[in-house]
């Protein structure tokens, strides 16, 4: 590139001004042509680099190899996608209403993700010693067993029983509902990095053979872990470590983000000074535990929880927020402790959303791009569910889909550069 610029500058100094202008224009065009248009769907264009990015993800997820057939498969998939999205936007009143509630939830989650990235993830700088430890872990499999409890009180009781001499197998046979875990002493078999939650993995891989962990908190409850043995990949060279360094750094950030976020949340909870009205809370729990499909509370509204600087939620506010959770989340509220933790979590979520708005994260390019991607995904689902039969008849569904897309294509202008799709180079590492 440097030689190319030098030649152009030399020419510019030795020719007439209007000729110089022509050369500058040609040079700029050549730069633009580095990312030529591969596909047009009405007024929307897909450049070669954009296509290659999508195509690379497609190959990775589908475990396919690069060839002309797969290039056309991805191109046709993008055409269908663009046509459906354009159809949705042309009927925005109809489809925007259908997805508005889901889109609001996605918006909030994206803001939380962006806050998490900015405040936690971007500040984590894994040290070399941890990266090398993670490298060994990533080349290992550990034979692991665990004992589990839903509550901290339950896991502390299990810990006390172990310390008192109760056999691991006897405790497992009592606490597990799963037949296999009940009979094998909570044996999880050989696990590797990526199989379990970060907190579980860090605790397990840090143990020596035979060593028993302290109670470990996970999203599902608490575990006490024991490593019974391990297998190593024999090829752990410095060259391999350096080759995988970028992957290891990204994975390390993911693992270390978990305890950092947990600590950040604990600090917020401390500052909020959350207090529950015991009498109202007990009444509230006695009624909502009766029906998890939709929580109800018939008593007069009362202040259920106070937090921050005089802020509070009454029973109706808490009821509305709890009913906005998924059925799976509501089913996970199986005790007073879990109800209290859930309400605390909702309060923290409220505070984090307020902080993300104060930081104007909704104006970031990351948020805008992710929000648009999520919206387009919901629009595609909404259009297809409205125009394709929901009956479990794959053959009929395929025919309906084909007819729907064909009708859209009849009203559209689609141009694919057939020469470019055949000739572009796809690097092996992509």
KATASUL-V336008 format. One record per backbone hydrogen bond with DSSP energy under -0.5 kcal/mol. CO is the residue of the C=O (numbers start at 1). NH is the residue of the N-H. If there is no record, write none. Layout:
co-><CO/CO>
nh-><NH/NH>
This chain:
co-><1/2/3/4/5/6/7/8/9/11/12/16/17/18/19/20/21/22/23/24/25/26/27/28/29/31/32/33/36/38/39/40/41/44/46/46/47/48/49/50/51/52/53/54/55/56/57/58/59/59/67/68/69/70/71/72/73/74/75/76/77/78/79/80/81/82/83/84/85/86/87/88/89/91/91/92/93/94/95/96/99/100/101/102/103/104/105/106/107/108/109/110/111/112/113/114/115/116/116/117/120/121/123/124/127/128/129/130/131/132/133/134/135/136/137/139/141/142/142/143/143/144/144/145/147/149/151/152/153/154/155/156/157/158/159/160/161/162/167/168/169/170/171/171/172/178/179/180/181/181/186/189/191/192/197/198/199/200/201/202/204/208/211/216/218/221/222/223/224/225/226/226/227/229/231/232/234/237/238/239/240/242/244/245/246/247/248/249/250/251/252/253/254/255/255/256/257/258/259/260/261/262/263/264/265/266/267/268/269/269/272/275/276/277/278/279/280/281/282/283/284/285/287/288/302/304/305/306/307/308/311/313/313/314/315/316/317/318/319/320/322/326/327/328/330/332/335/336/337/338/339/340/341/342/343/344/345/346/347/348/349/350/351/352/353/354/355/356/357/360/361/364/365/366/367/368/369/370/371/372/373/374/375/376/377/378/379/380/381/382/383/384/391/393/394/395/396/397/398/399/400/401/402/403/404/405/406/407/408/409/412/413/415/416/417/418/419/420/425/427>
nh-><5/6/7/8/9/10/11/12/13/14/15/20/21/22/23/24/25/26/27/28/29/30/31/32/33/34/35/36/48/417/46/415/44/41/38/39/51/52/53/54/55/56/57/58/59/60/61/62/63/64/71/72/73/74/75/76/77/78/79/80/81/82/83/84/85/86/87/88/89/90/91/91/92/94/95/96/97/98/99/100/103/104/105/106/107/108/109/110/111/112/113/114/115/116/117/118/119/120/121/122/123/124/125/126/131/132/133/134/135/136/137/138/139/139/140/233/231/144/191/228/229/188/189/226/224/222/155/156/157/158/159/160/161/162/163/164/166/165/171/172/173/174/174/175/176/182/183/184/185/186/146/144/142/195/201/202/203/204/205/206/207/211/227/223/221/218/149/216/147/213/145/228/210/143/141/234/236/241/242/243/244/245/248/249/250/251/252/253/254/255/256/257/258/258/259/260/261/262/263/264/265/266/267/268/269/270/271/272/273/274/308/306/278/281/282/283/284/285/286/287/288/289/290/291/315/277/313/275/311/310/307/304/305/318/319/320/321/322/323/324/325/330/331/332/333/334/339/340/341/342/343/344/345/346/347/348/349/350/351/352/353/354/355/356/357/358/359/361/360/363/364/368/369/370/371/372/373/374/375/376/377/378/379/380/381/382/383/384/385/386/387/388/393/397/398/399/400/401/402/403/404/405/406/407/408/409/410/411/411/412/414/42/40/418/421/422/423/424/427/430>
